[in-house]
């Protein structure tokens, strides 16, 4: 569509809005995303297109929703003429049939069945439709917008100025009624849903949550919303309809204060709200009663994604969807990282780079599987994911200071990495769950290694100074270490592995450690030391408490130190024998098991019940570069991290099969055959070769030997 024609489209739209009370300007246009001046993306631009004409024109586009209806992609977004001083805003939709392989153009579909001016003092003023949030169900499209009377009298407040509506349209086959593809059949005012009070204070308004909505298998349509009080405090919640959009209800419950844009998911029989939070990170809430009560999902995936490198500030909107891949439900997230300053110590507030990243989770493990784009000048950040019929897409803003475009990208490569990660997890889980403690290869295995909540496994694989995680998530940094068939050998006074928790930086995949965890380590000690030698250390964040240090002594005893408190066991370690230590933390209490037996004298209260632990990292086999350890030599066979406390039966099982736990190294050959890609040792910092950040430096992309192929896939695209 030429710039002249686009101008005519907007002129027609605005003229139409003078004559009727509400207008959807429907623009259907697709072009390949320009390779210059927009965003640097992964290899290829197949399936990419831009909504609108060009970013150098007067029209700007933002707040996209992305839907799939009857095999076609539909984007819904705001648009406005940046030269219009009154900043009138339209809602536009764009269609791409057959996922972009064939395109159709339409102009000016309008509905005159409602009078938005009825509540305004100034009838001549036009409304501005903002923040569209859309969901599709069958052949229907539902768009929640709120309408702002730009010229309203200052004495008007709340829903007199900002009023929410749900527009309902039916997607029709091309040519069914001339050139119209959507028949906008209803426009329902829903301002009556506004509650009187939220948290004891009067509510002011509510509007779209900006993220993903869902339609459940039972036919319930759910759209995320933001509820605002008169004190300008924000809360996230949902509206829903059980009768095809004829009527709507606002959930009775809201999240904690400070939650804003959100996406709603259906996950294991519950609703999840994935919400941007002013507290510095993304919060995840769950509800089993259609939003009557929302409970933060602490200890799993909540608070993983930070809003900034120091995890402060309001951050940017992300997106979240559920995908069913090979009959396995997973969550896929988009998350924005904004880097400020010009580098080299420049701490100015200007934006240096924006990263749009894609993350995968099965509800326990979380791994980065690619990025939508990274660039050094884009300022917009809203995005919206879509998974439909085995395809993954993302609509996102890309803009400079005054204008922005909406781009749609096909995430085929990222989806292949999702599938590869799931295959790695499946094979690793399958191997561990069949490890048997019966002592006989022919006897039935009553129980294998517990895999529920197992999120990390450091086995025998080192890559330079990285101790590779078999579950692809977070590597440990090592010094004084080398890989041997029995595990990882640490020796010398400067030795140890550093497995980051809060030290991961902006995005903390092990945030659950602040609430509860189980850490299992199997070790063989080969030399006596002249002093206590650290074996496992829980290092707190600055000003978050004292170290918890588990060590072995020259007289063959085990020792625990927490601040100025000391304790030891009557049991002894034996040279060259494998011993297993299990550290269980729950409700602020730490319990220690040695070779399957609980050691009451070594238990410690780390923090008051309910308070976060604030763990910076685990030190394994020594303090590494932080400080010297007594000269010694020891082998660590494996380290396992769970996001829950193991019970005594599970601890016994892990102890009895300790010599069989390892990474499933056969995965590499399977990946090579499936993907026809050579395995290469790739440092995770290469994921962003021109601008690595603290997150990557801490091992954001890590694997085991069983997953080195996936690591190559994650970086060599």
Beta strands, then each sheet from edge to edge (+ up, - down):
strand 1: 22-26
strand 2: 49-51
strand 3: 59-69
strand 4: 72-81
strand 5: 89-97
strand 6: 109-111
strand 7: 127-137
strand 8: 140-149
strand 9: 162-171
strand 10: 182-189
strand 11: 197-198
strand 12: 201-208
strand 13: 214-215
strand 14: 221-229
strand 15: 234-241
strand 16: 249-250
strand 17: 259-267
strand 18: 270-277
strand 19: 283-287
strand 20: 295-296
strand 21: 319-325
strand 22: 328-340
strand 23: 351-361
strand 24: 366-375
strand 25: 383-388
strand 26: 391-399
strand 27: 404-410
strand 28: 454-463
strand 29: 466-469
strand 30: 476-479
strand 31: 481-484
strand 32: 487-491
strand 33: 496-500
strand 34: 516-525
strand 35: 533-540
strand 36: 548-552
strand 37: 557-562
strand 38: 565-572
strand 39: 578-586
strand 40: 589-594
strand 41: 597-598
strand 42: 604-605
strand 43: 615-620
strand 44: 633-642
sheet 1: 3+ 4- 5+ 1+ 6-
sheet 2: 2+ 27- 26+ 25-
sheet 3: 7+ 8- 9+ 10-
sheet 4: 11+ 12- 14+ 13-
sheet 5: 11+ 12- 14+ 15- 16+
sheet 6: 17+ 18- 19+ 20-
sheet 7: 21+ 22- 23+ 24-
sheet 8: 31+ 32- 44+ 28- 29+ 30- 33+ 43- 35+ 36- 37+ 38-
sheet 9: 31+ 32- 44+ 34- 39+ 40- 41+
sheet 10: 31+ 32- 44+ 34- 39+ 40- 42+
end
